Each structure stands twice: as C-alpha cells, then as structure tokens.
Amino acid sequence: MASDGAVATPAKVTPKKANLLDPHSIKHLLDETVAEVVKGKGYVENTRLGNWKLLIGTAVIAIALLAQFYPKKFPQNREFLLGCIALYVVMNVVLLILSYTKEKDAIIFTHPPAGSFNNTGLVISSKLPRFSDMYNLSIASADPESISAHKPVHFTKSVTKWFTKEGVLVEGLFWKDVERLIDDYNNERKSK
C-alpha cells in the first residue's frame, strides 16, 4: 500500500483454487492460508521439530546407504546388515513417535511475536473429517504449562462458507475468521 496518498496499482493475484470434490485439496489450501495469516500477524514459524525430523530422516537414509554399499558381500556382512536393519526400524519408530506425540494435527508451530510479553508461541492445528464439510481450526499454546499460556480456542465452520462454486477461496472471509480466532486467543478481540 502506498502511504504517500498515491493510488496503488493492484498486483496480479491468481486466486487460490481447490478441487471441491477432494477434501485433502481443500484442507491443504485452507492450512496454507492459515499459515499465511499467522505469519502476517507477526508470528515467526518455529521449525525446531521439523529440523529434528529432517535430521533423523537423514540418519535413516545414511543407515540405508551404508547397508547397501558396505564393501563386503552378503554372507560376510550378515551381522552388520542386521544391525543396520534394526537401526533403520528404530529410527523410523522415533519419527513416528514424534509425529504422533508432538506434531499431531498441527499446521504450524510459532515463536511468540517480537516485542510481546508472552513467552510462548502458538500451536495451530486443523481437522477436516472425511466425508464432512466442517473445518475445525484450533489455537493453543506451545507450552500449556506456562504462566503466560492462554486457554485454547477453536472454531468449526463449513468450508462452503469460504469457497465459490468454482472452488475459488474467498480469502477475505477466511482471513477475517482466522484473525478473529487469533484475537480471541490473545484476548484482543474488539467487540462490535
């Protein structure tokens, strides 16, 4: 936006479109938009969990490559291969445990916004049940035991409210709903 009073030329924006017959496409598009809204509100993404998962995944690949290209042939390297297979399984189980216990349905983990007195970030998660049009978005504290953690908030609304018949996302409506939910979490919502 131009602050000097000049008229800003609108940028060529391609509308976000989803296949309305594919709930995964709808959820993916809504989740991507939620992440944009959250980042637009001043929250910075916390990538620590993703980095740990990448590190463990790299270790799994290294173990598989080591087992494949070990200099000795099969009968001589049997114990080594069994060790690699065991490590491969253990590391994949660790990845699954991280996904099920830490990540769950989370779209994005954040740090607190800069200049905020709050010392916890957000965990934003969503659900779009199979054969349903009800999208559930929830916001909770990344550290629920913290003294500065707020009560979790959520909404459940039909995705038909945010999409046209052609599958184009009406971003303005969706952004307002997500921003209102973030404001509700931060107790900053202005009553109208």
C-alpha positions in Angstrom: 0.0 0.0 0.0 1.2 3.4 -0.8 1.4 5.7 2.3 2.0 8.9 0.4 -1.6 9.1 -0.9 -0.8 7.8 -4.4 -3.2 5.2 -5.8 -1.6 1.8 -5.6 -1.8 -0.4 -8.6 -3.3 -3.8 -7.7 -0.9 -6.7 -8.2 -1.9 -9.5 -10.5 -3.1 -12.1 -7.9 -4.1 -15.5 -9.0 -7.0 -16.8 -7.0 -6.4 -19.8 -4.8 -8.4 -22.7 -6.2 -9.2 -26.1 -4.8 -11.0 -29.2 -6.2 -14.2 -29.2 -4.2 -14.5 -32.9 -4.6 -11.2 -33.5 -2.9 -11.2 -32.8 0.8 -7.4 -33.1 1.0 -7.1 -30.4 -1.6 -9.5 -28.2 0.4 -7.7 -28.8 3.7 -4.3 -28.2 2.2 -5.4 -24.9 0.7 -7.0 -23.7 4.0 -4.0 -24.8 6.0 -1.6 -22.9 3.7 -3.8 -19.8 4.1 -3.9 -20.2 7.9 -0.1 -20.3 7.9 0.0 -17.1 5.9 -2.4 -15.3 8.2 -0.5 -16.3 11.3 2.8 -15.1 9.8 1.0 -11.9 8.8 0.1 -11.3 12.4 3.7 -11.2 13.4 4.3 -14.8 14.5 7.5 -16.5 13.2 7.4 -20.2 12.4 9.3 -22.4 14.9 11.0 -25.0 12.7 12.7 -26.9 15.5 10.5 -30.0 15.3 10.8 -30.1 11.5 14.6 -29.8 11.7 14.8 -32.7 14.2 12.6 -34.8 11.8 14.9 -33.9 8.9 18.0 -34.8 10.9 16.5 -38.2 11.9 15.4 -38.8 8.3 18.9 -38.0 7.1 20.3 -40.5 9.6 17.8 -43.2 8.4 18.9 -42.6 4.8 22.6 -42.7 5.8 22.0 -46.1 7.5 20.2 -47.4 4.4 23.0 -46.3 2.2 25.7 -47.7 4.5 23.9 -51.1 4.5 23.5 -51.0 0.7 27.1 -50.0 -0.2 29.1 -51.8 2.6 32.2 -53.2 1.0 31.7 -56.8 2.0 29.1 -59.0 0.2 26.1 -60.6 1.9 27.3 -63.7 3.7 30.2 -61.9 5.3 28.2 -58.8 6.4 25.2 -60.5 7.8 25.6 -59.1 11.4 26.3 -55.6 10.0 23.1 -55.8 7.9 21.0 -57.0 10.8 22.4 -54.0 12.9 21.5 -51.6 10.0 18.0 -53.0 9.7 17.5 -52.7 13.4 18.7 -49.1 13.5 16.6 -48.3 10.5 13.5 -49.6 12.2 14.3 -47.9 15.5 14.9 -44.5 13.8 11.6 -44.8 11.8 9.8 -45.6 15.0 11.3 -42.5 16.6 10.0 -40.5 13.7 6.5 -41.9 14.1 6.5 -41.2 17.8 7.5 -37.6 17.1 4.7 -37.3 14.6 2.0 -38.8 16.9 3.0 -37.2 20.2 4.4 -33.8 19.2 3.0 -32.9 15.8 -0.5 -34.4 15.8 -2.7 -32.3 13.6 -0.5 -29.2 13.8 -0.3 -26.9 10.8 2.3 -24.6 12.2 4.3 -24.0 15.4 5.3 -20.5 16.2 7.6 -18.4 18.4 6.0 -15.5 20.3 5.7 -12.3 18.3 8.6 -9.9 18.6 8.0 -7.4 21.4 5.4 -9.5 23.0 5.3 -10.1 26.8 4.0 -13.6 26.1 6.9 -16.1 26.2 5.1 -19.0 24.4 4.3 -19.5 20.8 1.3 -21.0 19.2 0.3 -24.5 18.0 -2.2 -24.2 15.3 -4.0 -27.4 14.2 -6.9 -28.3 12.0 -9.1 -31.1 11.1 -11.4 -31.8 8.2 -13.1 -35.1 8.8 -13.6 -37.5 6.0 -17.0 -37.0 4.2 -17.6 -33.8 6.1 -17.5 -30.1 5.2 -16.9 -29.0 8.7 -13.4 -27.5 9.1 -12.1 -27.3 12.7 -9.3 -24.9 13.5 -7.8 -24.6 16.9 -5.1 -22.5 18.5 -3.3 -23.5 21.7 -0.1 -22.5 23.5 3.1 -24.2 22.5 3.8 -24.6 26.2 0.4 -25.2 28.0 2.1 -25.2 31.5 3.5 -21.7 31.1 2.1 -19.0 33.2 1.5 -16.9 30.1 -0.4 -19.6 28.2 -4.0 -18.7 27.3 -6.9 -21.0 27.0 -7.1 -22.9 23.7 -9.7 -21.6 21.3 -11.2 -23.2 18.2 -14.0 -22.8 15.7 -15.8 -25.3 13.5 -17.3 -24.0 10.3 -18.4 -25.3 7.0 -15.9 -24.9 4.1 -18.8 -23.9 1.9 -18.7 -20.5 3.5 -15.2 -19.8 2.1 -15.4 -21.3 -1.4 -17.3 -20.3 -4.5 -19.0 -22.9 -6.7 -15.9 -23.0 -8.9 -13.6 -23.8 -6.0 -12.0 -20.4 -5.6 -11.2 -19.5 -2.0 -12.8 -16.2 -0.8 -9.7 -15.2 1.1 -11.1 -12.1 2.7 -13.8 -14.1 4.6 -11.4 -16.8 5.6 -8.7 -14.3 6.8 -11.2 -12.5 8.9 -12.3 -15.7 10.6 -8.7 -16.8 11.3 -7.7 -13.3 12.5 -10.7 -13.3 14.8 -9.7 -16.6 16.3 -6.1 -15.4 16.9 -7.5 -12.3 18.5 -9.8 -14.4 20.7 -6.8 -16.5 21.8 -4.9 -13.3 22.7 -8.0 -11.8 24.3 -7.7 -8.8 21.9 -10.9 -9.1 20.1 -12.8 -5.8 19.8 -16.5 -6.4 20.4 -18.7 -5.0 17.8 
